[in-house]
Amino acid sequence: MLNVAVVGCGRWGMNYVRLLHELPQARLVVSCDTDPLRLKMVQERFPLLSVTDSLDEVLSNRWIDAVIVATPASTHYEVAKRVLLAGKHVMVEKPMTTDSAQAEELTFLAEEKKLTLMVGLTFFYNSGLYKTREIMEDPKFGDLYYLHLTRTNFGSVRNDVGVTWDLAAHDLAICEFLLGRQPEWVQANGATVLNHKLEDVVFITLGYLGGVMANIHVSWVCPNKVREVVAVGSGRRVVFDDAHPTERVRIYEKGIASAKEEAESFGQFRLLVRDGDIISPRVEPTEPLRVEVEHFLTCVAEGKTPLTDGNVGLQNVRVLEAIDRSLQQNGIRVPVATLSKTETRLPVAA
Ligand SMILES: NC(=O)c1ccc[n+]([C@@H]2O[C@H](COP(=O)([O-])OP(=O)(O)OC[C@H]3O[C@@H](n4cnc5c(N)ncnc54)[C@H](O)[C@@H]3O)[C@@H](O)[C@H]2O)c1
């Protein structure tokens, strides 16, 4: 059984505390947070758990094999680096870091030390997204025309990163999962309607080899909570609505009728528009975060490379950086740097 610690017990980190409390493959040794109020909340909910406000205490505990980092994005690099330097496996939340040089450094450090480094890109562990990809791979789906992704809600506004690094990090991971490749270029426009210097509304376009495009809209100031991915193919369309309680995936079997068939009344027009079945296939009701944590524990125990390893996290950060560059230059098209096997390795900083 692996001994694990959670660092950062805020809104999201509490989910890790709960899961590690439940999973038989691991023992949650200690939960760490710099905020005493959060530690009090952990203790109220899990009275038998040990808590600490000291990362040093976690890192010097030789019984701890692995650490899950769920602190704010701007602290991921520093905390994860200290965990790796202490010789412990690490799973760090998305975005992996706020700078690609830091993400590269962590990746090389983990390799050097032969430690597992995994990034919490949760959608790689989401059964609804697997179902969506399965539908897109079916020949009936046809050629992919484009993807459209929406991730909006009212809050929670972060102070250390803008909405792109907070929410679009998920959508970029979804695009990578569905398309199996990185965008060639990005274009983005955004606004800071809350006036706190960081974008809270962003519209992003990604361009892929072969002309496929993806469009992402993320916002912290939209009244509707939307978590939707639409894939439009020549034969079918598929909608993955992660917030839908019962129909997370819907297949639209047939699209808009050909121009030859002209409607003579509004009723007939509606019939022509919807002239195929809409099917909602069964999706495994698994909790993505549980699947993700189980995968991390398996990778650590068996020395396997995680599905979302440092390289996947690094590429995610590189696309986020390209989006930032486009935002800073009024939406110009910015090429995305991609990983190459021959890339020069950075020295590992101690
Ligand atoms: N994968 C997902 O679906 C998902 C969803 C939500 C959040 N997240 C990620 O999880 C992370 C945390 O998000 P959140 O919503 O819980 O934020 P939060 O602000 O609610 O919690 C962060 C916690 O970390 C603590 N903290 C800060 N610095 C620390 C340090 N150096 N050592 C120990 N504790 C420290 C804070 O006191 C706070 O309690 C973020 O990186 C976010 O991007 C991921």
The ligand as an SDF file (V2000), in Angstrom:
LIG
                    3D

 44 48  0  0  0  0  0  0  0  0999 V2000
   -8.6730   19.0090  -12.4820 N   0  0  0  0  0  0  0  0  0  0  0  0
   -9.7490   19.7260  -12.2300 C   0  0  0  0  0  0  0  0  0  0  0  0
  -10.8440   19.4440  -12.7200 O   0  0  0  0  0  0  0  0  0  0  0  0
   -9.6430   20.9090  -11.2990 C   0  0  0  0  0  0  0  0  0  0  0  0
  -10.7990   21.5290  -10.7940 C   0  0  0  0  0  0  0  0  0  0  0  0
  -10.6370   22.5940   -9.9150 C   0  0  0  0  0  0  0  0  0  0  0  0
   -9.3550   23.0360   -9.5760 C   0  0  0  0  0  0  0  0  0  0  0  0
   -8.2620   22.4270  -10.1080 N   0  0  0  0  0  0  0  0  0  0  0  0
   -6.9070   22.8810   -9.7660 C   0  0  0  0  0  0  0  0  0  0  0  0
   -6.6690   22.5840   -8.3890 O   0  0  0  0  0  0  0  0  0  0  0  0
   -5.8300   23.5950   -7.8140 C   0  0  0  0  0  0  0  0  0  0  0  0
   -6.5160   24.1360   -6.5660 C   0  0  0  0  0  0  0  0  0  0  0  0
   -7.7530   24.7040   -6.9270 O   0  0  0  0  0  0  0  0  0  0  0  0
   -8.8310   25.0770   -5.7880 P   0  0  0  0  0  0  0  0  0  0  0  0
  -10.0570   25.4730   -6.5020 O   0  0  0  0  0  0  0  0  0  0  0  0
   -8.9040   24.0090   -4.7670 O   0  0  0  0  0  0  0  0  0  0  0  0
   -8.1350   26.3700   -5.1740 O   0  0  0  0  0  0  0  0  0  0  0  0
   -8.3010   26.9120   -3.6830 P   0  0  0  0  0  0  0  0  0  0  0  0
   -7.7700   28.2970   -3.6990 O   0  0  0  0  0  0  0  0  0  0  0  0
   -9.6890   26.6550   -3.2000 O   0  0  0  0  0  0  0  0  0  0  0  0
   -7.3220   25.9670   -2.8320 O   0  0  0  0  0  0  0  0  0  0  0  0
   -5.9260   26.0540   -2.8480 C   0  0  0  0  0  0  0  0  0  0  0  0
   -5.4390   25.7010   -1.4430 C   0  0  0  0  0  0  0  0  0  0  0  0
   -4.0120   25.6120   -1.4590 O   0  0  0  0  0  0  0  0  0  0  0  0
   -3.5270   26.2000   -0.2510 C   0  0  0  0  0  0  0  0  0  0  0  0
   -2.1200   26.5740   -0.4610 N   0  0  0  0  0  0  0  0  0  0  0  0
   -1.6390   27.6290   -1.1870 C   0  0  0  0  0  0  0  0  0  0  0  0
   -0.2870   27.5780   -1.2230 N   0  0  0  0  0  0  0  0  0  0  0  0
    0.0810   26.4880   -0.5210 C   0  0  0  0  0  0  0  0  0  0  0  0
    1.3380   25.8820   -0.1960 C   0  0  0  0  0  0  0  0  0  0  0  0
    2.4890   26.4250   -0.6420 N   0  0  0  0  0  0  0  0  0  0  0  0
    1.3620   24.7630    0.5800 N   0  0  0  0  0  0  0  0  0  0  0  0
    0.2030   24.2250    1.0270 C   0  0  0  0  0  0  0  0  0  0  0  0
   -1.0260   24.7360    0.7670 N   0  0  0  0  0  0  0  0  0  0  0  0
   -1.0840   25.8500   -0.0100 C   0  0  0  0  0  0  0  0  0  0  0  0
   -4.4610   27.3670    0.0230 C   0  0  0  0  0  0  0  0  0  0  0  0
   -4.4410   27.7450    1.3850 O   0  0  0  0  0  0  0  0  0  0  0  0
   -5.8230   26.7670   -0.4010 C   0  0  0  0  0  0  0  0  0  0  0  0
   -6.4760   26.1470    0.6820 O   0  0  0  0  0  0  0  0  0  0  0  0
   -5.6130   24.6360   -8.9090 C   0  0  0  0  0  0  0  0  0  0  0  0
   -4.3700   24.3960   -9.5030 O   0  0  0  0  0  0  0  0  0  0  0  0
   -6.7110   24.3780   -9.9220 C   0  0  0  0  0  0  0  0  0  0  0  0
   -6.3140   24.6900  -11.2340 O   0  0  0  0  0  0  0  0  0  0  0  0
   -8.3930   21.3700  -10.9440 C   0  0  0  0  0  0  0  0  0  0  0  0
  1  2  1  0
  2  3  2  0
  2  4  1  0
  4  5  1  0
  4 44  2  0
  5  6  2  0
  6  7  1  0
  7  8  2  0
  8  9  1  0
  8 44  1  0
  9 10  1  0
  9 42  1  0
 10 11  1  0
 11 12  1  0
 11 40  1  0
 12 13  1  0
 13 14  1  0
 14 15  2  0
 14 16  1  0
 14 17  1  0
 17 18  1  0
 18 19  2  0
 18 20  1  0
 18 21  1  0
 21 22  1  0
 22 23  1  0
 23 24  1  0
 23 38  1  0
 24 25  1  0
 25 26  1  0
 25 36  1  0
 26 27  1  0
 26 35  1  0
 27 28  2  0
 28 29  1  0
 29 30  1  0
 29 35  2  0
 30 31  1  0
 30 32  2  0
 32 33  1  0
 33 34  2  0
 34 35  1  0
 36 37  1  0
 36 38  1  0
 38 39  1  0
 40 41  1  0
 40 42  1  0
 42 43  1  0
M  CHG  2   8   1  16  -1
M  END
$$$$
